[in-house]
């Protein structure tokens, strides 16, 4: 039975998951200027290698002894000439320029991609190398509805519900919901609604297969009905996000203020707190929310535009960045519960402002790539965690105090102050991610590598 919900995975800019990387002409190979690679026949001493290289204007720099490859220096501009000359000589097996490689990022084939800074700031392209979402993960945006005929959303909408007019046609007659890429309509053409409608939308979403709920809406008053509704959805395993508010002062709005909801603040293109973003201890994450380009209806409504696109600002735009990342995380690691996914987003957020959680950024700026590469097991959580809690997942192995770290560690590791200091006595390669909080790491000249890292209050001593 198909799920009766929307299938949009990065809800603020849906085309990021609809499109495929644009095809381009094969670029010219890049290389490191002034450096070449030469493989000599086995057993040739370093002195003999250097002497042979100097005949052709090159000189010995270093080597990779396991494969008899020498890294040699040459004058810039002579790399290919020297390579051609060396390849024709007796002791050389092959020679080549020292090519450059780059981290590969999945870039959408959206012609207006350069205008969208938000996904870049939360490392969306790097995360999309790992996953671009799954039809099995459903994101419900409880809002003013959606223009499902929009070019960026066509084929992504399935049956939703309109709790304003009490019918199954959640068309967007305001534009806000389409900008957030939503489907469950609870706000009217003026962009407002009732706690009753929002509560009903949450319950309906939870009962109809939603994995993630985004609410780019809020009010200043507490509602027990609304709290009961979001707690119900959370208990059903839904990961819930809401906008913190746009007052610029203290006082996170409801429903973002409820414990079962992730309150999202807004940042700008430089990762600074947006001046309008509401502050408070309930703020849990921050995400781009200043001048974000996204889809709107083309007809006649408050936010409609003939082009089908508009730039809008607000924590309403920040929340879907976080919710989309939550949906991407659940699609990539389908065994995570909503509470575990929430913990991952907390631990992998890029810390901003004051060290640790603060009233402006919460745990920090959403980091999609770090979230997808975070590994480990999680303790059994309480049903509704308090906003001030900072649970630390137990990964395997958890290093003991004074541990001398060496070699490969599979399954991830957590280093906390109880295990500090750690002595890196040889190269350490940690598969599954490393979380290090308030620790001292003594490197002793060796290197540390991990598939995903989260450092907070870490002191590195060479």
N, C-alpha and C positions, 0 to 999 in steps of 0.2 A: 504494500500500500504506500503510495507516495506521501511524503510529509506535506502537510498543508501550511507551507511557510515560505519565507524568502530564502534564496540561496545566493547570498552576496557575502563575500568573504573579507573584503577590505572595504567596509561600508562607506567610507568617506569618498574614496575614488574607486568605484567599482571596476573601471576599465583596467586597473592595474592587475586584476585577476581574470579579466575577460580576454584580454589580448595575449598574444605571444610575442616573444622578442622579435624586433624588426630584423629582417634579413638585410645584410649589408655586404658590400664588396669585401673580399678578403684583404685585410690591411697589410701593408708592407711589414716584414719582420723587424722588430726592434732589437737593438743590441747594446751592451755596455761599452761605451767608447773607451778605446785604449786597452782592451782586454780580449784575449782569445783563449781557447781551450785546445790543448794538444795531447793526444794519447800516444805515448811512446811504447816501443816494444818492451816487454817485461824485463826487469833486471838492470835497466840502464841507470847508472848513478845520477844523483842530482847535478854533480859537477859537469858530467857529460851532457846532460839535458840543457844546462845553462849555456855551455859552450856551443852546442848545436843551434840553439835559439839565436844567439848573438850573431851568427853568420847571416841571419836574415833580418837583423834590426829589432829583434825581440829579446826579452829577458825574463828569467825565471822569477815568479812571485810566490807561488804556493803549489800544493798538489793535493790530489785525492788519491792516496796511495793504493786503496783497495782496487781501483780500476786503472791504475797507472796513468792518470790524467794530470797534466800540469796546467796550472793557470799562469799565463804569461802576459807581460805588458808589452804594448807596442805604441808607436806614435799614433795619435788620433788621426783618422782618415786613411791609415794604412792597414786597417784590420783585415780586409778581404784580400788585399795583395799579399800580405804575409802568409795568410792561411793557404792561398793557392800555391805559394812557393814551398811551404813546409810539407804539404801533402804529397809532393813529388819526390821527397827525400826518403832514404832507406830506413832510418830508425823510427820514422813516424808512421803510426797506423792510420790516424786521421787527425785533421785539425778543423776547427770551426770557430766562428765568432761566438762571443759569450752573450747569448740571447737573453732578452728580458721577458719576464712573465708578470702577469698582474692578477690580482684577485678578480674572479669573474662575478659580475652582478647581473641579475636578470632585469632588463629594462623594458617596460611596456612599449608597445608600438603605438602609443598615444601621441598624436601630433602636438598636443599641448602639455606633454610630460615636463618639459623644461620649466613650466610655470608652477609646478607642484612641488614645493619644498618639503612638505610634511612627511611623505614616505621616506625621503632621503634622511631626514633628521632622526627617524626611529629605525633606521637601517633596514627598511623594507626591501630594497633590491638585493641585499646580501641574504636576507631571510628567504626571498623568493627563489634563490638558487636551491634551497632545500625543499620548499613546498610553496605552491600557489593555491593552497586550499583544497577542500574536498566537498563534494555534494552531500556527504554524510553529516557535515556540520552546518547547522542552521542558525543564522543570526536574525533575531527579530528586533527591528527598530520601531519602538512604540512612539509614534509621532503624528504628523499631519497627513500621513498616507504616502503614496508614491505614484509617480507617472510611469507606469510600467512600459509605456510605448517609447520611452526615451532610449536613444541609441545605445547608451551605456548600460541600460538595465533590461532591455528586451530579452526575454528568455530566462531571466533570473527570478521573476516573480511567479508565485503560485498563490492559491486562494488564501486571502487574509480576512480581516473583518474590520468593519467601521463601527466603533462604539459611540460615535457621535450621532449618526443617523440610524444605528441599529440595523445594518444591512451588510452583506458580504462584499461590498464594493469599496475598498479603501483608497479611492482615487484622491490625489493630492490637489486640494483647492487653495493651498497657501504657498507651497514651494519648499518649506523647511524640511519636510520629511524626505522629499526627493533629493535634496542636497545631502542629507544624511543617509539616503538610500534605504528608506524604510518601507514597511508594508502594513503594519497594524496601526490603524488610524484611531487616535484618541483625542486629537486636537482639531478644532474647527477651522474655518477659513480665515479667522482672525488670529490663529496661532495659539488659542487658549482652550482649556478643557477642564474637566473636574477630576478630583481624586477618585470618584466612583469609576469613571471611564478608564483612567490609568490603572487602577487596581484590577479592573476586569480584564484589561489588556494583558497584564502580567500573568494572571491566572490562566487566561486562554492560551498564552504563549507557552507556559509551562506544561499545559495539558495537551498541546498539539506539537510537541517534539522540538521546541526551541532549545538550543544548547547555550546560546548567548542572548542576552537582552541588552539593548542600548536605549537609554532614555535621555535624549538631549532636551530636557525640560526640567522644570522645578518650581517649587513654591516655598514660601517662608514659614508656613504653618505645619505643625505636626499633625499627622493623621494616623490613627490606629488602624483604620481599614487599609490604608496604603502600606503601612508597616507589615500587617498580616499578609498582604498580597505578595510583597517582595520576599518576605521570609518563607512563604509557601513555595515560591518559584526557586529560591535558593535551596530549600530542603529537597526539591525535586531534581537537584543537580545542575541548575542553570547558573551560569556565570553572568553577573549583572553589573552594568556600568551606567553611570549617570553624570551629567554635567554639574560641576561644583557651583556654578553661578557666575554672573557677570557684574557684580556690584563693585568690585575693586577693593572691597573691605572685608571685614571679618563676618563670618556667618554662612557656612555652607548650606545650600538649599536642600530641602527634601525633594525627591527620595535619595539623593546622593548622601545625605547625612545618616541614613540608616546603616546599621552595622553590616547587613548582608549585601550592601551595595558598594561598589568601588567608585569613590568620588574622584573625578578627573578634572584637574586644573589645566589652564592653557599656557603655552609658551609661544614665543615668536621664532622667526627664522634663525636667530642666533642662540636659541635655547634659553633665552631669558624669560622670566615670568611675564606674561601679558599684564599690562597695567590694569585691565578690567577684571582679571581673574580673581574670584572670591577666595579668601584664605580661611584656614581653620584646621584644627587637629584631625578632622575627618578626611582631609585631602590625602589620597592614597597614591595616585599616579599623576603625572603631567604628560601632556602631548601637544603637538602643534595645533594652535587655534587662532592664529592671526592671518587674515587674508588668505583663506584656503579656497582654491578653485574646485568646484564640483558641479554636478548636474542639477538643473532646475527645470520645471515644466516650461513649455514654450507658449502656453496660452495666456489667459488673463487671470492673474492672481497677485498677491502681495509681493512675492519674490520671483515671479515668472520673468523670463527674459527670452526674446526672440531667438537668441543664439543657442539656448538650451543650457547655458553655463553662467555662473556668477561667482565672484569672490565674496566670501562671507567670513566674519570673525566671531568668535565666542567660544565658551567652553562647550557649546553645542557641537562645534566642529572638532574640538579636542577629544571628546568622549568617543566618537566613532573610530578615531585612530587607535585608541586603546582597545575598544571592543573588537575591531577588526583583527588586531594582534592576538587577542584572546581566542578568536575563532580560528586563526591560523595555527596557533599553538595546539589547540584541541584536534585540529585536523592532522597535524604532524605527529602528535603523541596522543593517540586516541584512548589510551588507558588512563590518562589523568582524570581525576575528579575535578569538579569546579573549584574546590578548596585548594587542591594541589596546584592547579593552574594559576590560581590567585597568588599562591606563595611564589611560584616561579616568576610571575610578573613583578612581584615585590623585590625579590632577590636579584633579578637581572636588570632592573631599572638603573639608568645611569644617574648616580647621585648628583644632585644640583643644590645650590644654596648651602645651608648649614650641613655639616657632616651628619649622615643618618637621616631619618625621617624628620621633615619639618612641615610647617603650616602652609608653605607656599608651593612646594613641589611634591609633597608626600615622600615616598621612597625615591622618587626621581623620575627622569624622562623615560618613557617606554622605549625598550630596545628589543625589537622583534627578533633580530639575529641572535642576541644573547639568550632570549627566551627559548628559541628553538634548539640551541646547542647546550642548554643547561641539562645536566643529567643527575640521576640519583633517586633514592627512595624517600618517602615522606612518612612522618609519624601520623597516627590517627588524630585528626583535628577535632576541635569542638565544633558543633553544628554551625554556630554563628560567632566567628572570632571578633574580638574587640578591635577597634581601629588601631589601638596603641600596641597591640601584640606584634612581635617580630619573630615568628617561629623559624627555627633553623632546621632544615631537613637533615636527616641522618643519611649520609652517603657512605658507600663502602669503598675503601676502608676509611675510617676516621683516624687520623694519625694521633699517636700518643705524645705527651709532652717530651720535648727534647729529641724527637725522632730525626734520624739522619735519612733524608729522602733520596732515593736513587732509583733509576731505571723506569720501567713502565708501570703505571697504576691504572688498572682497568675498572670501570664502573664509577669513576668520579671520586672526589675526596673533599672533605670539609676540614679546614684548619681554623680553629677558634683560639681565643686567648688562653683557654685551658690547656692547649697543646703547644704553647709558644715557649721558647723559640723553635723554629724548624731549621735544620742544617742541610743545605743542598750540597751534598758531597760529590755528586756526579750529575750528569744530565738527567732530568726527570721529565717524562712524557706522560701526562695524565689524560687518559681517555674517559670521556663522559663528563668532563667539566670540573673546575676547581672553584670552591667558595672559600675565601679567606677573610676572616673578620677579626680586627684588632689583634693581629699577630705580628711577630717579628720573624723575618726570614733571612737567614744568613747564607749568602750565595756561595761564597768561597770560590768565585770565578767560574762557576758552572751555570748552565742555562736551564730555564724552566719553560716548558711548553704544555699547553692544555687545549682541548677542543673547545672549551668555553671557560671564561674566567669571570669571577666576580670578586673584586677587592674592595674592602671598606676598612679604613683605619689600619692599613698594612704598612709596615716599615721594612724596606729592603736594605740589607747591609751587605756591601760587597766583600 
